[in-house]
């Protein structure tokens, strides 16, 4: 019998394939939506509003499409992982009802399936990075670390949402709304250096968003040569939040698990 890692890997591949089964373009659809989103934001913010001059004034001399993509790549994985992880027990209800299957692996299966597209866009980001003339830097090797950070954050959140949504289906709509707010609160389309004057005090508030640690880490790794241990207290804060979410998620999962089959 396969080990847990092998089982998660097999189920993740099957989940990814079946998600687009029956469509003519298949998994191409998984790649189209993020590409269109990047192209749309680039057109609006770079060509229409021309934010480059504002960024240069703040000392951020990076092509906007690159800077934006570096924030969107982890955000796409987070948003997709949140929605798919929340559906783990609902979509695999036939496995939830089987006593012999360890359903606690299902959130990991969903997150691993989402990681396939994430890895593809990480490669696209790196290719763009070199095409724009950036020289190789050792700090770029941190990207897998920050992807692991995302996975750990998502795992705890997925146990919470996947367990609760079985009894409270409106949670799906609530999470969808929160993701729309979260994109601006991370931030993805703008930088904290834009906060000046009376708004400068809000920087610490935005930094408390654990996603800021990851998105800023991607950009530091690619453009500014920063290392994760140089982020100081935010390292400890991020992993403390991950541990808290995981502890709460597992606790909620174990409390509600005996009632899953009755509701499903």
C-alpha positions in Angstrom: 0.0 0.0 0.0 1.3 3.5 -0.9 2.4 5.8 1.9 0.6 9.0 2.7 2.8 11.1 0.4 2.3 8.8 -2.5 -1.4 8.7 -2.0 -1.7 12.5 -1.8 0.4 12.8 -5.0 -1.8 10.3 -6.9 -5.0 11.8 -5.8 -3.7 15.3 -6.5 -2.9 14.4 -10.1 -6.3 12.8 -10.6 -8.0 15.8 -9.1 -6.2 18.1 -11.4 -7.0 16.1 -14.5 -10.7 15.5 -13.7 -11.2 19.2 -12.9 -11.0 20.0 -16.6 -12.2 16.7 -18.0 -14.7 17.0 -20.8 -13.6 20.4 -22.0 -11.9 20.8 -25.4 -8.9 22.7 -24.1 -8.6 20.7 -20.9 -5.9 22.0 -18.5 -5.3 25.0 -20.8 -8.2 26.7 -19.0 -6.3 26.5 -15.7 -3.6 28.8 -17.3 -5.8 31.1 -19.4 -7.5 32.9 -16.5 -4.3 34.0 -14.6 -2.7 35.1 -17.9 -5.7 37.2 -18.9 -5.7 38.8 -15.4 -2.1 39.7 -15.6 -2.6 41.2 -19.1 -5.6 43.2 -18.0 -3.9 44.7 -15.0 -0.8 45.5 -17.1 -2.9 47.3 -19.7 -4.9 49.3 -17.1 -2.1 50.3 -14.6 0.9 50.4 -16.9 -0.4 51.7 -20.2 -3.5 53.7 -19.1 -2.6 55.1 -15.7 1.2 54.9 -16.2 2.1 54.2 -12.6 5.8 53.7 -13.4 6.7 57.3 -12.8 5.1 57.1 -9.3 7.0 53.9 -8.5 10.3 55.5 -9.7 9.6 58.4 -7.3 9.4 55.9 -4.5 12.6 54.2 -5.4 11.1 51.0 -6.9 12.8 50.8 -10.3 11.1 47.6 -11.5 9.0 47.1 -14.6 5.4 47.1 -13.4 4.3 43.9 -15.3 7.1 42.0 -13.5 6.4 43.6 -10.1 2.7 42.9 -10.5 3.2 39.3 -11.6 5.5 38.6 -8.7 2.6 39.5 -6.4 -0.1 37.7 -8.5 1.7 34.4 -8.7 1.4 33.7 -5.0 -2.0 35.3 -4.8 -3.4 33.0 -7.5 -2.2 30.0 -5.6 -3.7 31.4 -2.3 -7.1 32.3 -3.8 -7.4 29.0 -5.7 -6.2 27.0 -2.7 -8.7 28.7 -0.4 -11.6 27.9 -2.7 -10.5 24.3 -3.6 -9.4 23.5 -0.1 -12.8 24.5 1.3 -14.4 22.1 -1.1 -12.2 19.1 -0.1 -14.8 17.2 2.0 -17.8 18.3 -0.1 -16.3 17.2 -3.4 -15.0 13.9 -2.0 -18.1 13.1 0.0 -18.1 9.5 -1.2 -14.7 9.1 0.5 -15.8 10.9 3.6 -18.5 8.3 4.2 -15.9 5.5 4.0 -14.6 4.6 7.5 -11.4 3.1 6.2 -10.2 6.2 4.3 -8.2 8.9 6.1 -10.2 11.9 5.0 -7.7 14.3 6.8 -5.5 14.0 3.7 -8.2 15.5 1.4 -7.3 19.2 2.1 -3.6 18.4 1.3 -4.8 16.7 -2.0 -6.6 19.8 -3.0 -3.7 22.1 -2.2 -1.3 19.8 -4.0 -3.5 19.8 -7.1 -3.5 23.7 -7.1 0.3 23.6 -6.8 0.6 22.3 -10.4 -0.6 25.6 -11.9 1.4 27.5 -9.3 4.7 25.8 -10.3 3.9 26.6 -14.0 3.4 30.3 -13.2 6.5 30.4 -11.1 8.4 29.2 -14.1 6.7 31.9 -16.3 7.7 34.5 -13.7 11.3 33.4 -13.7 11.4 33.4 -17.6 10.0 36.9 -17.6 12.6 37.9 -15.0 15.5 36.8 -17.2 13.8 38.2 -20.4 13.7 41.6 -18.8 17.5 41.5 -18.4 17.8 40.7 -14.7 21.0 38.9 -13.7 20.7 35.6 -11.7 20.8 36.1 -8.0 21.1 33.5 -5.2 18.1 35.1 -3.5 15.8 33.7 -6.2 16.3 30.3 -4.7 14.0 31.4 -1.9 10.9 31.1 -4.1 10.3 27.4 -3.2 10.5 28.5 0.5 7.8 31.1 0.1 5.7 28.6 -1.8 6.0 26.3 1.2 5.0 29.1 3.4 1.8 29.5 1.3 1.1 25.8 1.5 1.4 25.8 5.3 -0.8 28.8 5.7 -3.4 27.3 3.4 -3.4 23.9 5.1 -4.6 25.3 8.4 -7.2 27.5 6.8 -8.4 24.6 4.6 -9.0 22.4 7.6 -11.1 25.2 9.2 -13.2 26.1 6.1 -13.6 22.6 4.8 -15.0 21.4 8.1 -17.3 24.4 8.7 -18.7 24.7 5.2 -20.3 21.3 5.4 -22.7 22.8 8.1 -22.7 26.4 6.9 -22.7 26.5 3.1 -22.9 30.3 3.0 -19.2 30.3 4.0 -18.3 29.8 0.3 -19.8 33.2 -0.5 -18.2 34.9 2.5 -14.8 33.5 1.6 -15.2 34.7 -2.0 -15.9 38.3 -0.8 -13.0 38.2 1.7 -10.7 37.2 -1.1 -11.7 40.2 -3.1 -10.9 42.4 -0.2 -7.7 40.5 0.6 -6.2 41.2 -2.8 -6.1 44.9 -2.0 -5.2 44.4 1.6 -2.1 42.2 0.9 -1.2 44.5 -1.2 -0.9 43.1 -4.7 -1.5 46.1 -7.0 0.3 48.7 -4.9 3.2 49.0 -2.5 3.3 50.0 1.2 5.7 52.7 0.3 2.8 54.7 -1.1 1.5 55.2 2.4 2.7 58.6 3.5 1.8 61.3 6.0 -1.2 60.5 8.1 -1.5 57.0 6.5 2.0 56.0 7.3 0.9 54.3 10.5 -1.2 51.8 8.6 1.9 50.1 7.3 2.2 47.9 10.4 -1.5 47.0 10.0 -1.0 45.8 6.5 2.1 43.9 7.5 0.0 41.9 9.9 -1.6 40.2 7.0 0.3 36.9 6.7 0.1 37.1 2.9 2.2 40.2 2.9 5.1 38.1 4.2 4.9 35.8 1.2 4.2 38.4 -1.5 6.9 40.8 -0.2 9.2 37.7 0.0 8.7 37.0 -3.7 9.5 40.5 -4.7 12.5 40.8 -2.3 13.9 37.5 -3.7 13.5 38.6 -7.3 14.3 42.3 -7.4 16.0 43.4 -4.2 18.1 40.5 -3.1 16.6 40.3 0.3 16.7 37.1 2.4 13.9 35.9 4.6 15.9 36.0 7.8 16.3 39.8 7.2 12.6 40.4 7.7 13.0 40.3 11.4 10.0 39.9 13.7 7.7 39.2 10.7 9.3 35.7 10.3 8.3 34.7 13.8 4.8 36.3 13.4 4.1 34.5 10.2 5.0 31.0 11.4 3.1 31.7 14.7 0.0 32.5 12.6 0.5 29.4 10.5 0.8 27.2 13.7 -2.3 28.9 15.2 -4.4 28.2 12.1 -3.2 24.7 11.9 -3.9 24.0 15.5 -7.4 25.5 15.3 -8.1 23.8 12.0 -7.2 20.3 13.3 -9.2 20.9 16.4 -12.3 22.0 14.6 -11.8 19.1 12.1 -11.6 16.5 14.8 -14.6 17.9 16.7 -16.9 18.0 13.6 -15.6 14.9 11.8 -18.0 12.4 13.5 -20.9 14.4 12.0 -19.7 14.8 8.4 -21.4 11.7 7.1 -24.7 12.6 8.7 -24.8 16.0 6.9 -23.3 14.9 3.6 
